Amino acid sequence: MKTGIIASVLLFLTGAVAAQEVRIGLDSPPDAVRSGSYVFAKALGDQLKATGFTVKEMPVNSIGGEAERLDQTTQGLLEVNMADLARSAQLNKLTFGFGLPYLYDSLAHLDRADAAGGLLARVNEGVIPKGARIVALVAVGGGTGIFNTKHEVSKPDDMADLRMRGLDENQMKLFKSWGTNGVVITMPEVANALQTGIASGYINPPFVPFLFGHGAILKHYTPANVSQSLRVAMVSEDWYKKLPADRKAAFDAAVVKALAANRAWVKSSDEQAMEQVVKAGMKITPLTPDGRKQFQERSRTSWTAILSEAEIKPFVDAANKTR
């Protein structure tokens, strides 16, 4: 009897210790100056350590790429995963609702829409049954703009002769709606593609050219605010639901503080990046009011190539309500 009781206690204690360990799968180098994803991960880890958790950062690609980290998260083998928005959309494609072009005016607007419309909770309804839970929309920059090597862009028709680097097929659909062409290219190949003319531009937040060494290649930038540049922080649902109530509350509070740190970083990062754009000698061309309207109208035709009207509606309603 005593042996059984001791074994049960040891099992309970072992489970409790395991529940307190948090491994964070990183998706970028540990650079709190240039990586918004790491700003969130580090702030989360620091807050968790302060409340008694044991935290271990898993360097990018040390436990596999995006696909492997997602699998480990859903299987309960990785507690926290800093993940790609498109990758999380494999669990629930409604995640794409946060990246619809020209739906949100700013990152703050997206946050208001999420809060008012319960959008993340809606997305998690399809994510949680698959073994994960998205706990935060992590910004890796502010609004995305249009970079290119050829000429000024102030309206969609200016892009007719550009071949844009596409991140994925959804972005290719967006380029088509604008009346231009694209080609999907992985980031390590982008520099060569821009130099050889295989691609003549891309859409990204303003810090990206300098993070990946494209600052001397690109000549023009349009702060078009196409969409908000996001990744997600997700957790293993199996791990999360087994946390004791006080530990779960501590984790949730740490997420809130980490998200605040991430949002504060975006503002300073964008300001510094724009200074680099100017220093690099890029020509900055704002959209004309009519040009912005044309981009917005054409972009809406790409929404239904990504999600159905019914799937889009909650996101549109929340955005309009909080605009």
PyMOL commands that set and color helices and strands:
alter all, ss='L'
color gray80, all
select helices_A, chain A and resi 2-20+36-50+66-74+85-88+93-99+107-117+119-130+156-159+169-178+187-196+208-211+237-241+245-279+289-303+309-322
alter helices_A, ss='H'
color red, helices_A
select strands_A, chain A and resi 21-25+54-58+80-84+132-143+145-148+163-166+181-184+201-204+220-222+228-236+283-284
alter strands_A, ss='S'
color yellow, strands_A
deselect
rebuild
show_as cartoon
